[in-house]
Amino acid sequence: MSLTEDAKKFVVNKMGSDRLSGYPHAERVLKSALSLQRIHGGDHELIELAVIMHDVAFDGKNIATHATESANIADTFLEENGVEFKRRQKIKKIIERHTVRDWTMNGAPETIEEKIVFDAEAIERISMHGFLKFITTSHNLPYSNTGQVVRALEKFVDENYKSIFFESTKHHVQKSYFLLKTVIEEIRDGANIKS
């Protein structure tokens, strides 16, 4: 079995098969990442391993810390599987920087691989899967009313869209972005929530 196959098996066992927060999420992000890698270059194996393991620690409650926790779990797994230190550190940074909220702790993406994985995750976040995942994990966030959730969702969608690195990615998600903005506005109007 290859390292990639071992990593997939390890992550599936940890994450499960839930369509929103389980391994199918990583599969969708991987498809986008490999598509971006074909356009922009970068180290295929680094991207593939980082995406496979980027949410291995996510449990729906650790939104603020899951990137660092996932990076640490990935590092341990890769070390146990003989991956050299320099490559492990690159994969760890890619995972640590895969969401906007992690940039304050870990810095913004710098390498082509970090940018590709971030954009691939943004494609997922600015989709109906991302929308539903945000809503289903919002009960763990400090929101006390529907208005706060709606404002947080709008911030989430806007922040991810504005942080995209590649114009090709922005073009790819534009339809989903405007659809989500329309859905948010419909919720806002229906619940009589002020902007």
C-alpha contacts under 8 A as a table, 3 or more apart, distances in Angstrom:
res1	aa1	res2	aa2	distance
1	M	5	E	6.14
1	M	6	D	6.53
2	S	5	E	5.17
2	S	6	D	6.17
3	L	6	D	5.00
3	L	7	A	6.04
3	L	81	N	7.48
4	T	7	A	5.04
4	T	8	K	6.19
4	T	48	E	7.59
4	T	49	L	6.42
5	E	8	K	5.08
5	E	9	K	6.21
6	D	9	K	5.15
6	D	10	F	6.12
7	A	10	F	5.04
7	A	11	V	6.09
7	A	49	L	7.25
7	A	52	I	7.02
7	A	53	M	7.28
7	A	77	F	7.97
8	K	11	V	5.16
8	K	12	V	5.99
8	K	52	I	6.33
8	K	53	M	7.90
9	K	12	V	5.21
9	K	13	N	6.24
10	F	13	N	5.32
10	F	14	K	6.43
11	V	14	K	4.99
11	V	15	M	5.78
11	V	16	G	7.81
11	V	23	Y	6.97
11	V	52	I	7.21
11	V	53	M	6.45
11	V	56	V	5.80
12	V	15	M	5.22
12	V	16	G	5.17
12	V	17	S	6.86
12	V	22	G	7.45
12	V	23	Y	5.56
13	N	16	G	5.75
14	K	56	V	6.50
14	K	57	A	7.76
15	M	18	D	7.97
15	M	21	S	7.45
15	M	22	G	4.82
15	M	23	Y	5.82
15	M	56	V	6.06
15	M	57	A	7.64
15	M	58	F	7.59
15	M	59	D	7.97
16	G	22	G	4.96
16	G	23	Y	6.06
17	S	21	S	7.91
17	S	22	G	4.71
17	S	23	Y	5.44
17	S	24	P	6.31
18	D	21	S	5.63
18	D	22	G	4.35
18	D	23	Y	7.01
18	D	24	P	6.95
19	R	22	G	5.88
19	R	23	Y	7.44
19	R	24	P	5.40
19	R	25	H	6.43
20	L	24	P	7.16
20	L	25	H	5.91
20	L	129	H	6.17
20	L	130	G	7.71
20	L	132	L	7.50
20	L	133	K	5.82
21	S	24	P	7.54
21	S	25	H	5.97
21	S	58	F	7.74
21	S	59	D	7.99
21	S	60	G	7.68
21	S	133	K	6.99
22	G	25	H	5.86
22	G	26	A	7.46
23	Y	26	A	5.10
23	Y	27	E	6.39
24	P	27	E	4.91
24	P	28	R	6.32
25	H	28	R	5.29
25	H	29	V	6.35
25	H	124	E	7.94
26	A	29	V	5.07
26	A	30	L	5.94
26	A	51	V	6.34
26	A	52	I	5.67
26	A	53	M	7.76
26	A	54	H	7.62
26	A	55	D	7.48
27	E	30	L	4.99
27	E	31	K	6.24
27	E	52	I	7.33
28	R	31	K	5.23
28	R	32	S	6.54
28	R	124	E	7.23
29	V	32	S	5.21
29	V	33	A	6.03
29	V	51	V	6.82
29	V	117	V	7.90
29	V	120	A	5.36
29	V	121	E	5.70
29	V	123	I	7.62
29	V	124	E	6.33
30	L	33	A	4.92
30	L	34	L	6.03
30	L	48	E	6.68
30	L	51	V	5.79
30	L	52	I	6.95
30	L	120	A	7.32
31	K	34	L	5.42
31	K	35	S	6.28
32	S	35	S	5.09
32	S	36	L	6.21
32	S	120	A	5.14
32	S	123	I	7.41
33	A	36	L	5.06
33	A	37	Q	6.01
33	A	47	I	7.22
33	A	48	E	7.87
33	A	51	V	7.75
33	A	116	I	5.95
33	A	117	V	5.80
33	A	119	D	7.59
33	A	120	A	4.93
34	L	37	Q	4.82
34	L	38	R	6.23
34	L	44	H	7.52
34	L	47	I	7.70
34	L	48	E	7.53
35	S	38	R	5.31
35	S	39	I	6.76
36	L	39	I	5.16
36	L	40	H	5.99
36	L	41	G	7.77
36	L	116	I	6.25
36	L	120	A	7.57
37	Q	40	H	5.13
37	Q	41	G	4.85
37	Q	42	G	6.07
37	Q	44	H	7.05
37	Q	113	E	7.96
37	Q	116	I	6.74
38	R	41	G	5.77
40	H	112	I	7.61
41	G	112	I	7.46
42	G	47	I	7.74
42	G	112	I	5.85
42	G	113	E	5.57
43	D	46	L	5.45
43	D	47	I	6.32
43	D	113	E	6.77
44	H	47	I	5.28
44	H	48	E	6.06
45	E	48	E	5.03
45	E	49	L	6.03
46	L	49	L	5.44
46	L	50	A	5.99
46	L	87	R	7.50
46	L	90	K	7.44
46	L	91	I	5.93
46	L	113	E	7.26
47	I	50	A	5.21
47	I	51	V	6.05
47	I	91	I	7.64
47	I	94	I	8.00
47	I	113	E	5.92
47	I	116	I	7.80
47	I	117	V	6.76
48	E	51	V	5.34
48	E	52	I	6.13
49	L	52	I	5.15
49	L	53	M	6.22
49	L	91	I	7.24
50	A	53	M	5.30
50	A	54	H	5.55
50	A	91	I	5.36
50	A	92	K	7.41
50	A	94	I	6.36
50	A	95	I	5.85
50	A	117	V	7.81
51	V	54	H	5.02
51	V	95	I	7.45
51	V	117	V	6.71
52	I	55	D	7.81
53	M	56	V	5.19
53	M	70	S	6.80
53	M	71	A	7.71
53	M	74	A	6.08
53	M	95	I	7.65
54	H	67	A	6.79
54	H	70	S	5.92
54	H	71	A	6.90
54	H	74	A	7.95
54	H	95	I	5.06
54	H	98	H	7.52
55	D	58	F	5.16
55	D	66	H	6.80
55	D	67	A	6.70
55	D	70	S	5.70
56	V	70	S	5.22
56	V	73	I	7.41
56	V	74	A	7.72
57	A	66	H	5.66
57	A	67	A	7.64
57	A	69	E	5.82
57	A	70	S	4.69
57	A	73	I	7.31
58	F	61	K	7.53
58	F	62	N	6.28
58	F	63	I	7.07
58	F	66	H	5.24
58	F	67	A	7.91
58	F	70	S	7.28
59	D	62	N	6.16
59	D	66	H	7.99
60	G	63	I	6.43
60	G	137	T	5.57
60	G	140	N	7.49
61	K	137	T	7.13
61	K	140	N	5.74
62	N	65	T	5.39
62	N	66	H	5.37
63	I	66	H	5.56
64	A	67	A	7.72
64	A	101	R	7.35
64	A	102	D	7.50
65	T	68	T	5.71
65	T	69	E	6.19
66	H	69	E	4.92
66	H	70	S	5.71
67	A	70	S	5.08
67	A	71	A	6.04
67	A	95	I	6.05
67	A	96	E	4.94
67	A	97	R	7.38
67	A	98	H	7.25
67	A	99	T	7.81
67	A	102	D	7.09
68	T	71	A	5.03
68	T	72	N	6.25
68	T	95	I	7.48
68	T	96	E	5.32
69	E	72	N	5.20
69	E	73	I	6.29
70	S	73	I	5.11
70	S	74	A	6.02
70	S	95	I	7.12
70	S	96	E	7.83
71	A	74	A	5.07
71	A	75	D	6.04
71	A	91	I	7.69
71	A	92	K	4.82
71	A	93	K	7.45
71	A	95	I	5.48
71	A	96	E	5.98
72	N	75	D	5.02
72	N	76	T	6.28
72	N	92	K	7.13
73	I	76	T	5.23
73	I	77	F	6.20
74	A	77	F	5.06
74	A	78	L	5.99
74	A	92	K	7.10
75	D	78	L	5.16
75	D	79	E	5.99
75	D	88	R	5.87
75	D	89	Q	7.57
75	D	91	I	7.81
75	D	92	K	6.36
76	T	79	E	5.13
76	T	80	E	6.15
77	F	80	E	5.20
77	F	81	N	6.31
78	L	81	N	4.93
78	L	82	G	6.37
78	L	83	V	5.36
78	L	88	R	6.65
79	E	82	G	5.21
79	E	83	V	5.38
79	E	84	E	7.12
79	E	85	F	7.53
79	E	88	R	7.34
80	E	83	V	7.66
83	V	87	R	6.77
83	V	88	R	6.41
84	E	87	R	5.67
84	E	88	R	6.27
85	F	88	R	5.06
85	F	89	Q	6.13
86	K	89	Q	5.17
86	K	90	K	6.40
87	R	90	K	5.10
87	R	91	I	6.29
88	R	91	I	5.13
88	R	92	K	6.00
89	Q	92	K	4.93
89	Q	93	K	6.21
90	K	93	K	5.25
90	K	94	I	6.30
91	I	94	I	5.09
91	I	95	I	6.30
92	K	95	I	5.24
92	K	96	E	6.12
93	K	96	E	4.95
93	K	97	R	6.14
93	K	106	N	7.78
93	K	114	E	7.46
94	I	97	R	5.39
94	I	98	H	6.31
94	I	109	P	7.40
94	I	113	E	6.90
94	I	114	E	4.69
94	I	117	V	7.01
95	I	98	H	5.39
95	I	114	E	7.88
96	E	99	T	7.82
96	E	102	D	6.66
96	E	106	N	6.22
97	R	100	V	7.34
97	R	102	D	5.86
97	R	103	W	6.01
97	R	106	N	6.26
97	R	107	G	6.79
97	R	108	A	6.21
97	R	109	P	5.81
97	R	114	E	6.84
97	R	118	F	7.06
98	H	102	D	7.32
98	H	109	P	7.79
98	H	114	E	7.17
98	H	117	V	6.21
98	H	118	F	4.55
98	H	121	E	6.78
99	T	102	D	5.53
99	T	103	W	7.10
99	T	118	F	6.34
99	T	121	E	7.42
99	T	122	A	7.89
100	V	103	W	5.46
100	V	108	A	7.68
100	V	159	E	7.49
100	V	160	N	6.86
100	V	163	S	7.39
101	R	104	T	6.51
102	D	105	M	5.47
102	D	106	N	5.90
102	D	107	G	7.33
103	W	106	N	4.99
103	W	107	G	4.30
103	W	108	A	4.83
103	W	109	P	7.84
104	T	107	G	5.87
104	T	108	A	7.80
109	P	114	E	5.03
109	P	115	K	5.46
109	P	118	F	7.49
110	E	114	E	6.27
110	E	115	K	6.71
111	T	114	E	5.16
111	T	115	K	6.30
112	I	115	K	5.15
112	I	116	I	6.08
113	E	116	I	5.09
113	E	117	V	6.22
114	E	117	V	5.34
114	E	118	F	6.12
115	K	118	F	5.06
115	K	119	D	6.08
115	K	165	F	6.40
116	I	119	D	5.18
116	I	120	A	6.06
117	V	120	A	5.00
117	V	121	E	6.13
118	F	121	E	5.16
118	F	122	A	6.15
118	F	164	I	7.55
119	D	122	A	4.81
119	D	123	I	6.20
119	D	164	I	5.62
119	D	165	F	6.58
119	D	166	F	7.41
119	D	169	T	6.64
120	A	123	I	5.15
120	A	124	E	6.64
121	E	124	E	5.11
121	E	125	R	6.17
122	A	125	R	4.85
122	A	126	I	5.95
122	A	160	N	5.83
122	A	161	Y	7.04
122	A	164	I	6.99
123	I	126	I	5.32
123	I	127	S	6.67
123	I	169	T	7.27
123	I	172	H	7.83
123	I	173	V	6.08
124	E	127	S	5.48
124	E	129	H	6.73
124	E	130	G	5.65
125	R	128	M	7.91
125	R	129	H	7.03
125	R	130	G	3.98
125	R	131	F	6.74
125	R	157	V	7.37
125	R	160	N	7.40
126	I	130	G	5.86
126	I	131	F	7.00
126	I	157	V	6.12
126	I	160	N	7.34
126	I	161	Y	7.28
126	I	173	V	6.71
126	I	176	S	6.22
126	I	177	Y	5.90
126	I	180	L	7.57
127	S	130	G	5.11
127	S	131	F	6.13
127	S	173	V	7.82
127	S	176	S	5.70
127	S	177	Y	7.41
127	S	180	L	7.57
128	M	131	F	4.84
128	M	132	L	6.05
128	M	176	S	7.81
128	M	180	L	7.72
129	H	132	L	5.25
129	H	133	K	6.04
130	G	133	K	5.00
130	G	134	F	6.06
131	F	134	F	5.24
131	F	135	I	6.36
131	F	153	L	7.81
131	F	180	L	7.72
132	L	135	I	5.08
132	L	136	T	6.05
133	K	136	T	5.13
133	K	137	T	6.13
134	F	137	T	5.33
134	F	138	S	5.93
134	F	153	L	7.25
135	I	138	S	5.09
135	I	139	H	7.66
135	I	153	L	7.97
136	T	139	H	6.80
137	T	140	N	5.77
137	T	141	L	7.34
138	S	141	L	5.08
138	S	143	Y	7.56
138	S	149	V	7.14
139	H	142	P	7.77
139	H	143	Y	7.53
143	Y	146	T	7.80
143	Y	148	Q	5.73
143	Y	149	V	6.22
144	S	148	Q	6.94
145	N	148	Q	5.57
145	N	149	V	6.69
146	T	149	V	5.08
146	T	150	V	6.16
147	G	150	V	5.12
147	G	151	R	6.13
147	G	188	R	7.73
147	G	193	I	5.85
147	G	194	K	7.82
148	Q	151	R	5.14
148	Q	152	A	5.98
149	V	152	A	5.02
149	V	153	L	6.02
150	V	153	L	5.05
150	V	154	E	6.20
150	V	184	I	6.81
150	V	187	I	7.66
150	V	188	R	7.07
151	R	154	E	5.13
151	R	155	K	6.16
151	R	195	S	7.61
152	A	155	K	5.02
152	A	156	F	6.00
153	L	156	F	4.94
153	L	157	V	6.20
153	L	184	I	7.78
154	E	157	V	5.24
154	E	158	D	6.06
154	E	181	K	7.23
154	E	184	I	6.84
155	K	158	D	5.16
155	K	159	E	5.70
156	F	159	E	5.27
156	F	160	N	6.13
157	V	160	N	5.38
157	V	161	Y	6.16
157	V	177	Y	7.27
157	V	180	L	7.73
157	V	181	K	7.94
158	D	161	Y	5.13
158	D	162	K	6.01
159	E	162	K	5.32
159	E	163	S	6.11
160	N	163	S	5.23
160	N	164	I	6.53
161	Y	164	I	5.61
161	Y	170	K	7.07
161	Y	177	Y	7.40
164	I	167	E	7.74
164	I	169	T	6.93
164	I	170	K	6.58
165	F	169	T	7.55
166	F	169	T	5.27
166	F	170	K	6.61
167	E	170	K	5.00
167	E	171	H	6.12
168	S	171	H	5.11
168	S	172	H	6.12
169	T	172	H	4.90
169	T	173	V	6.26
170	K	173	V	5.33
170	K	174	Q	5.81
171	H	174	Q	5.27
172	H	175	K	7.45
173	V	176	S	5.28
173	V	177	Y	5.94
174	Q	177	Y	4.97
174	Q	178	F	6.25
175	K	178	F	5.39
175	K	179	L	6.15
176	S	179	L	4.96
176	S	180	L	6.07
177	Y	180	L	5.25
177	Y	181	K	6.19
178	F	181	K	4.96
178	F	182	T	6.15
179	L	182	T	5.09
179	L	183	V	6.24
180	L	183	V	4.95
180	L	184	I	6.06
181	K	184	I	5.12
181	K	185	E	6.18
182	T	185	E	5.04
182	T	186	E	6.16
183	V	186	E	5.01
183	V	187	I	6.23
184	I	187	I	5.10
184	I	188	R	6.07
185	E	188	R	4.89
185	E	189	D	6.05
186	E	189	D	5.12
186	E	190	G	5.91
187	I	190	G	5.04
187	I	191	A	5.94
188	R	191	A	5.37
188	R	192	N	5.78
188	R	193	I	4.85
188	R	194	K	7.08
188	R	195	S	7.82
189	D	192	N	4.91
189	D	193	I	6.34
190	G	193	I	7.84
